[in-house]
Amino acid sequence: MTMNNETEILIIDDDQDVLESYQQLLEMSGYTVKAITDPTQVTPLLNKDWPGVVVTDMYMPGMSGMELMEKVKALDPELPVIMITGHGDIPMAVDALKRGAIDFLQKPLQPAELLALLDKHLPLRKSKIEQRRAMAQTTSAELLGDSPLMIKLREKVAQIALTSRDVLVEGENGTGRHTVTRLLHRHSMVCDGPYVTVQGSAITCTADLQRAMISARGGSLSLSEPQAMPQETQQWLCRFLLEQERLNKKEVRVLAVTGPNPESLVEHDNLLPELFYFLSQVRFQMPPMRQRVCDIAPLFKHFLKLSCQKLHKPMPTLDKAYINTLNRHEWNGNVLELKNVAELYAIGIVKLAGQDRTKPIEHMSSPLDDLVDNYEKQVIEDALYLFAGRINDVSNYLQIPRKKLYLRMKKHNLDKAEYKARG
């Protein structure tokens, strides 16, 4: 059972008299306090999103303050712990700071010093938790799904976004790789800076990358397919990242995007090993739909609902047999393919049913030609986004000749250049 989140201070000391004096001091100062004499009873009371501060004595029977801090930090490495040490026990206090304590106080405790530390660290902790909650709402809305893989992914995005670390986001097309890079930038310390996207295949010389870096200065660079850059450009990027690391000064945060198994790019001499090392210190592996089958039906219903709202149509019913069909499908196009199938279903075209068939459409809000034109434009746009405007890939994906694709794009005023940097 966890504490009520209104509790601001958890204080632990095996001496009941001392504990009561601490508690009285803090409550008279306006804090909401919970006092515990048994340190072994502390961790069941906490969770990683508790917005308070732990204050603990160093020497206690059954569990030392240092051992307790390690258990608290296992719940949340950022949960603040203030250690109370014996008079003159500076080496122990320094060790506590190295292991993660935010500060320490020596006995006999000076009330003003304790209150000053709490006034400093409690608002920071509360602000951190509010930031996490806001981020959780955003990531849940954009990285959809409640499978364990997606929950873990969202937690990692929330954890890494607030750092300045370069990252490598790997996975198949349509899994949400660029959604992750956008979220990492949006919730970073440089969120007010530029977010620049560039394709490695568009980098023909080092000067191209240098210009992109200048544009991204003070922000983030989303770099897709770094292995497509010339070797000398990859070497320059290695030197750039190394220099940033040496100077401990981050001018540009690099968010690299590759396909699955980027190690194979190194094995085939497409990606420099040292560049892979720099980029892969933090890795996000995007799960394909086939690895999170439990998300398929909820995501399909989500996209279907959005499409029906856009078309001003009521939600159609979904029979169990069709849901089973969705779950059995391989979804090589991942979330994007699932979204396309849901949009088709909304206008009455049932895919994945042996042979495509149509179902009756009631309460038509627009002429059929308009519905078909709108859907055709959306499908082509989605494919252009998916393949970053690469016409060969788009035509293969849509299974139509390049000439016909260009004609359809002209009809809908779609320019491949507008999608080049989107990945």
FIGUPA-321833 format. One record per residue (C-alpha): residue number from 0; residue in one letter; x, y, z. Coordinates in steps of 0.2 Angstrom, whole numbers, plus 2048, in hexadecimal, padded with zeros to 3 digits. Example, Ala and Ser with C-alpha at 12.3 -4.5 7.8 and 13.67 -1.06 7.14 Angstrom:
REM residues 2
   pos   code     X     Y     Z
     0      a   83E   7EA   827
     1      s   844   7FB   824
This chain:
REM residues 423
   pos   code     X     Y     Z
     0      m   800   800   800
     1      t   807   811   7FB
     2      m   806   821   804
     3      n   7FA   82F   7FF
     4      n   802   83A   7F3
     5      e   7FE   849   7FE
     6      t   80C   842   80A
     7      e   81B   84E   807
     8      i   828   847   812
     9      l   82C   835   818
    10      i   838   835   827
    11      i   840   825   82E
    12      d   849   824   83F
    13      d   849   815   84B
    14      d   849   821   85A
    15      q   836   825   85D
    16      d   83A   834   867
    17      v   845   83C   85A
    18      l   839   837   84C
    19      e   82B   840   855
    20      s   835   850   857
    21      y   839   84F   845
    22      q   827   84D   840
    23      q   821   85B   84C
    24      l   82D   867   844
    25      l   828   863   832
    26      e   815   863   836
    27      m   817   874   83F
    28      s   820   87A   82F
    29      g   811   875   824
    30      y   817   864   81D
    31      t   80D   854   81C
    32      v   817   847   824
    33      k   818   834   826
    34      a   824   82E   834
    35      i   82A   81C   834
    36      t   835   813   841
    37      d   838   803   837
    38      p   842   806   827
    39      t   83D   7F5   820
    40      q   82B   7FB   81F
    41      v   82F   80A   814
    42      t   830   804   802
    43      p   81F   7FD   801
    44      l   818   80E   805
    45      l   821   816   7F6
    46      n   81F   816   7E3
    47      k   829   81E   7D5
    48      d   81D   82C   7D3
    49      w   81C   831   7E6
    50      p   81F   844   7E6
    51      g   828   845   7F7
    52      v   839   845   7FF
    53      v   840   837   80A
    54      v   84A   83C   81A
    55      t   852   82D   822
    56      d   85F   82A   830
    57      m   86F   821   82B
    58      y   870   815   83A
    59      m   861   80A   83D
    60      p   85F   7F7   842
    61      g   859   7EC   835
    62      m   85D   7F7   827
    63      s   869   805   825
    64      g   865   816   81D
    65      m   871   811   80F
    66      e   868   801   80C
    67      l   857   80A   80D
    68      m   85D   817   800
    69      e   862   809   7F4
    70      k   850   802   7F5
    71      v   848   813   7F3
    72      k   853   816   7E4
    73      a   84E   806   7DC
    74      l   83C   80C   7DB
    75      d   841   81D   7D4
    76      p   853   822   7D2
    77      e   84E   835   7D3
    78      l   844   833   7E3
    79      p   84D   83F   7EF
    80      v   855   838   7FF
    81      i   85C   843   80D
    82      m   868   839   818
    83      i   86A   83D   82B
    84      t   87C   838   831
    85      g   885   838   841
    86      h   88F   848   846
    87      g   89F   848   83D
    88      d   89B   839   832
    89      i   8A0   842   822
    90      p   8A7   833   818
    91      m   897   82A   81B
    92      a   88D   839   815
    93      v   898   83B   805
    94      d   895   829   801
    95      a   882   82C   803
    96      l   883   83A   7F6
    97      k   88D   82F   7EA
    98      r   880   822   7EB
    99      g   872   82E   7E8
   100      a   86D   838   7F7
   101      i   868   84A   7F2
   102      d   86F   850   803
   103      f   874   84C   815
   104      l   872   854   826
   105      q   87C   851   836
   106      k   876   84E   847
   107      p   871   857   851
   108      l   865   85C   844
   109      q   863   86F   841
   110      p   850   872   83D
   111      a   854   881   831
   112      e   860   876   827
   113      l   853   868   825
   114      l   845   874   820
   115      a   851   87D   814
   116      l   855   86D   80B
   117      l   842   868   80A
   118      d   83E   879   803
   119      k   84B   876   7F6
   120      h   848   864   7F1
   121      l   835   861   7F3
   122      p   82F   86E   7E6
   123      l   83C   866   7DA
   124      r   835   855   7DD
   125      k   823   85A   7DB
   126      s   827   863   7CB
   127      k   830   854   7C5
   128      i   821   849   7C8
   129      e   815   855   7BF
   130      q   821   855   7B0
   131      r   820   842   7B0
   132      r   80D   842   7B1
   133      a   80C   84F   7A2
   134      m   818   844   798
   135      a   80F   834   79C
   136      q   7FF   83C   795
   137      t   808   841   785
   138      t   811   831   782
   139      s   801   827   785
   140      a   7F8   831   779
   141      e   805   82F   76B
   142      l   80D   81E   76F
   143      l   7FD   815   770
   144      g   7FB   804   778
   145      d   7FA   7FC   789
   146      s   805   7EC   786
   147      p   814   7EA   791
   148      l   820   7EF   783
   149      m   817   800   780
   150      i   816   804   793
   151      k   829   800   795
   152      l   82C   80B   785
   153      r   822   81A   78C
   154      e   82B   819   79D
   155      k   83C   819   794
   156      v   837   828   789
   157      a   832   831   799
   158      q   842   82D   7A1
   159      i   84E   831   793
   160      a   845   840   78C
   161      l   84B   84B   79B
   162      t   85E   846   798
   163      s   869   84D   78A
   164      r   86E   83C   784
   165      d   86F   838   772
   166      v   864   829   76D
   167      l   861   81C   760
   168      v   84F   817   75C
   169      e   84E   807   752
   170      g   840   7FD   74A
   171      e   835   7FA   73B
   172      n   82C   807   731
   173      g   81C   80C   738
   174      t   820   808   74A
   175      g   821   81A   750
   176      r   834   81D   750
   177      h   832   82F   74C
   178      t   824   831   758
   179      v   831   82D   766
   180      t   83E   839   75F
   181      r   831   847   75F
   182      l   82B   842   771
   183      l   83E   842   777
   184      h   840   853   770
   185      r   82F   85A   776
   186      h   833   855   788
   187      s   845   859   788
   188      m   84F   868   790
   189      v   851   86F   77F
   190      c   83E   86E   77A
   191      d   83E   880   775
   192      g   84C   87D   769
   193      p   84B   877   757
   194      y   846   866   752
   195      v   84E   862   742
   196      t   84B   852   738
   197      v   857   84C   72A
   198      q   859   83C   720
   199      g   86A   834   71F
   200      s   867   831   70D
   201      a   865   843   70A
   202      i   877   847   712
   203      t   883   845   703
   204      c   891   84E   70C
   205      t   897   854   71D
   206      a   892   865   719
   207      d   880   860   718
   208      l   880   859   729
   209      q   88A   868   730
   210      r   87C   873   72A
   211      a   86F   868   732
   212      m   878   869   742
   213      i   879   87B   741
   214      s   866   87C   73F
   215      a   863   870   74D
   216      r   86F   879   759
   217      g   867   87B   76A
   218      g   85B   86D   766
   219      s   859   85C   75F
   220      l   85E   854   74E
   221      s   854   845   749
   222      l   85F   83C   73D
   223      s   858   82D   733
   224      e   862   820   72C
   225      p   873   826   731
   226      q   87B   818   728
   227      a   876   820   718
   228      m   882   82E   71B
   229      p   894   82E   713
   230      q   8A1   826   71E
   231      e   8AB   836   720
   232      t   89B   83E   726
   233      q   898   831   733
   234      q   8AA   833   739
   235      w   8A7   846   73A
   236      l   897   843   745
   237      c   8A1   837   750
   238      r   8AD   845   753
   239      f   89F   851   756
   240      l   897   846   763
   241      l   8A7   842   76B
   242      e   8AB   855   76D
   243      q   89B   858   775
   244      e   89E   84A   781
   245      r   8AF   851   786
   246      l   8AA   862   788
   247      n   89A   85D   791
   248      k   891   869   786
   249      k   882   864   77C
   250      e   87F   86F   76D
   251      v   874   862   764
   252      r   86B   852   76A
   253      v   86C   845   75D
   254      l   85C   839   75B
   255      a   861   82C   74F
   256      v   854   821   746
   257      t   858   810   73E
   258      g   850   800   739
   259      p   850   7F1   744
   260      n   861   7E8   748
   261      p   86C   7F7   745
   262      e   87B   7EC   74A
   263      s   87A   7E4   739
   264      l   87D   7F5   731
   265      v   88E   7F5   73B
   266      e   891   7E3   736
   267      h   88F   7E8   723
   268      d   89A   7F7   725
   269      n   88C   803   722
   270      l   88C   80C   733
   271      l   89C   810   73B
   272      p   89F   806   74C
   273      e   8A4   815   755
   274      l   894   81F   74F
   275      f   889   810   754
   276      y   892   811   765
   277      f   88E   823   768
   278      l   87C   822   762
   279      s   877   811   76B
   280      q   87B   816   77D
   281      v   869   818   77E
   282      r   85E   80D   773
   283      f   84B   80D   770
   284      q   846   7FD   767
   285      m   834   800   760
   286      p   82A   7F0   761
   287      p   820   7EB   751
   288      m   80E   7E7   752
   289      r   810   7D4   751
   290      q   819   7D6   762
   291      r   80B   7DE   76B
   292      v   7FB   7D6   764
   293      c   7F1   7DB   773
   294      d   7F3   7ED   76D
   295      i   7EB   7E9   75C
   296      a   7D9   7EA   75F
   297      p   7D9   7F9   76B
   298      l   7E4   803   75E
   299      f   7D8   7FE   750
   300      k   7C9   804   75A
   301      h   7D2   814   75E
   302      f   7D7   818   74C
   303      l   7C5   812   746
   304      k   7BD   81E   752
   305      l   7C8   82D   74C
   306      s   7C4   829   73A
   307      c   7B1   828   73E
   308      q   7B2   839   747
   309      k   7BA   840   739
   310      l   7AD   839   72D
   311      h   79F   83E   739
   312      k   799   82C   739
   313      p   794   820   747
   314      m   7A0   813   74D
   315      p   79D   803   744
   316      t   79C   7F2   74D
   317      l   7AB   7E6   74D
   318      d   7A7   7D4   74E
   319      k   7B3   7C8   757
   320      a   7B8   7BF   748
   321      y   7BF   7CF   740
   322      i   7C8   7D3   750
   323      n   7D0   7C2   74F
   324      t   7D5   7C5   73D
   325      l   7DD   7D5   742
   326      n   7E7   7CC   750
   327      r   7ED   7BF   744
   328      h   7F3   7CB   737
   329      e   806   7CE   736
   330      w   805   7E1   734
   331      n   815   7E3   72B
   332      g   811   7F6   72A
   333      n   80E   7F6   73D
   334      v   804   805   744
   335      l   803   80E   734
   336      e   7FB   7FF   72B
   337      l   7EF   7FC   739
   338      k   7EA   80E   738
   339      n   7E7   80D   725
   340      v   7DC   7FD   727
   341      a   7D2   806   735
   342      e   7CF   815   72A
   343      l   7C9   809   71C
   344      y   7BD   801   727
   345      a   7B6   811   72C
   346      i   7B1   815   71A
   347      g   7AA   803   718
   348      i   7B9   7FA   710
   349      v   7BD   7EA   71A
   350      k   7CF   7E5   718
   351      l   7D7   7D4   71F
   352      a   7C7   7CA   71C
   353      g   7CD   7BD   710
   354      q   7C9   7C8   701
   355      d   7C6   7DB   704
   356      r   7B3   7DE   705
   357      t   7A8   7EC   709
   358      k   79B   7EE   716
   359      p   78B   7F9   715
   360      i   78E   80C   718
   361      e   780   815   721
   362      h   77E   827   724
   363      m   789   82D   717
   364      s   78F   83F   71B
   365      s   799   842   70B
   366      p   798   83C   6F9
   367      l   7A1   82B   6F6
   368      d   7AD   834   6EA
   369      d   7B2   840   6F7
   370      l   7B5   832   704
   371      v   7BF   828   6F8
   372      d   7CA   837   6F3
   373      n   7CD   83C   705
   374      y   7D2   82B   70A
   375      e   7DD   829   6FA
   376      k   7E6   839   6FF
   377      q   7E8   833   711
   378      v   7EF   822   70C
   379      i   7FC   82A   700
   380      e   801   837   70D
   381      d   803   82A   71A
   382      a   80F   820   70E
   383      l   818   830   70A
   384      y   81B   833   71D
   385      l   820   821   720
   386      f   82D   820   712
   387      a   833   832   713
   388      g   82D   836   702
   389      r   837   828   6F9
   390      i   82C   825   6EA
   391      n   832   814   6E6
   392      d   82F   80E   6F8
   393      v   81E   816   6F8
   394      s   818   80F   6E7
   395      n   81E   7FD   6ED
   396      y   815   7FF   6FD
   397      l   805   805   6F5
   398      q   807   7F9   6E6
   399      i   804   805   6D8
   400      p   810   80B   6CA
   401      r   81B   81A   6CD
   402      k   812   824   6BF
   403      k   801   820   6C6
   404      l   807   825   6D8
   405      y   80D   836   6D1
   406      l   7FD   839   6C8
   407      r   7F3   836   6D9
   408      m   7FF   841   6E2
   409      k   7FD   84F   6D5
   410      k   7EA   84D   6D7
   411      h   7EB   84F   6EA
   412      n   7F9   85D   6E9
   413      l   805   852   6F2
   414      d   818   856   6F1
   415      k   824   849   6F6
   416      a   831   856   6FB
   417      e   826   85B   70A
   418      y   828   84A   711
   419      k   83B   847   70E
   420      a   840   84C   720
   421      r   832   843   729
   422      g   838   831   728
